[in-house]
Amino acid sequence: MRYFRVEFVVALLVMFSSANGTGLDMFHNSYALVVGIDTYPSSDWPSLEYARSDAVSVAEYLARQGFDVKTFLDEEATRENIVNYLENEIAQFIGSNDRFVFFFAGHGHTEYFSEGRTRGYIVPYDGGSTSSTYLSMSRLRDISDILGIARHQLFVMDSCYGGRLGSRGQRNALDPRIPEYIDEITKRKARQILTAGGATQQVQDVGPDGHSVFTGELLKALDQGFGDTNGDGFISFYELSGYVLRAASRPNQTPGVDYLDGHGQGEFVFVNPVHTQSSQESQWSPGLPHSATRGTRVVEIVKEGKRHFLDNKVERARELFEEAASLGNIEAEFFLGTILYKSYGEEAEGLRLVTNSAESGHVPAMKSLYKYYSESMTGNPERAAYWKSQIDVAEALAMLVSLTDPTDGQASQGDPDVPDDKLDLGPPGVPMNVRLSQ
């Protein structure tokens, strides 16, 4: 039997109210059902490592965002309990100015039929060996329709599953640069889906910091503010999906974006929880704007590092890239590795950092490694072929991201353009000609 780990956020998001502590007054109530299952009684479903902890962390985050959270963990997460809460409780009182999130962390299943047809499921605690004991994507679509009065719906699934929950493809999105963008996207209906992988992919249950790879990046985007890429204090679905699709991609795990019927140019939006924190809570480089979020401050650190790098002021560039890399920025890790390799003779550590950046999905790092392993002095045809395949996957993913983000591909304001030849590792023992000065 084919089984997959799944994390399913149905966010029938009907956005924020002043009563829930977000500071927005577009919405009245916020409800959430959070489900996490590590251990199944059926031998058909092996235990998972982090599904329960993912659910707990998501529930805690949602509570901080002002949600009234209902949690089902392990044996509480039966099919009857899940369906009853969605169809017979929430459906009775949710209104047009409310929001609702359903997060499911556990196994998923794909059922295959003739002529290439598939049907996808999430597996509740009491799921057995037959699909009649699961919760199908078609039933979830029906539940979405039952809760259709909600203005916004978002489904986030950390799973590989078959069948279609929504309709993939580009839709007529609002440009985030229009005046009163947040106000406009919260007025309009949203039916959006973010998935961790497809039916033929087995997504990773174990990742860093006690979370799956996908949910770990989801929480980093939301709870640490890295998804607030424009620094306006809000994290829209554009920003969230763009961040997660890049950060959570792995060789056999490619996130995707879908839409449900009824989508009307609205956007799921979270408030960035670190936007209003004082600058004293974290140490940042002097001269960077104090009004920026943690995520945008990291971006500014990287930009400043690039400027010093281009001016051959490598010592200062190294300091800035070390700071940004310590905060999880994979681009900074790539630049830091390049500097260590080329300017300081720390070849092993430099190559390790560049490889880490590439394995985290940074395409320039992949291209650097591809060229490095293609060179005659450092040649390794097998590694070169591997990184070429990863570049192809990443570029295909970039095409998918461009369908979800109308600003994708546009250079970030003030971001220096670093020529490729300054990023080539080259053979060992050939230092870059630089001035080690500030």
Buried (B, 14 or more C-beta within 10 A) or exposed (E): EEBBBBBBBBBBBBBBBEEBBBEBEBBBBBBBBBBBBBBBEBEBBEEBBBBBBBBBBBBBBBBEBBBEBBBBBBEBBBBEBBBEBBBEEBBEEBEEBBBBBBBBBBBBBBBEEEEEEBBBBBBBBBBBEEBEBBBBBBBBBEBBEBBBEBBBBBBBBBBBBBBBBBEBEEEEBBEBEEEEBBEBBBBBBBBBBBBBBBBEBBBBBEBEEEBBBBBBBBBBBBBBBBBBBBBBBBBBBBBBBBBBBBBBBBEBBBBBBBBBEEBEBBBBBBBBBBBEEEEEEEEBBEEBEEEBBBBBBBBBBBBBBBBBBBBBBBBBBBBBBBBBBEBBBBBBBBBBBBBBBBBBEBBEBBBBBBBBBBBBBBBBBBBBBBBBBBBEEBEBEEBBEBBBEBBEBBEEBBEBBBBBBBBBEEEEEEEBEBEEEBBBBBEBEEEBEBEEEE
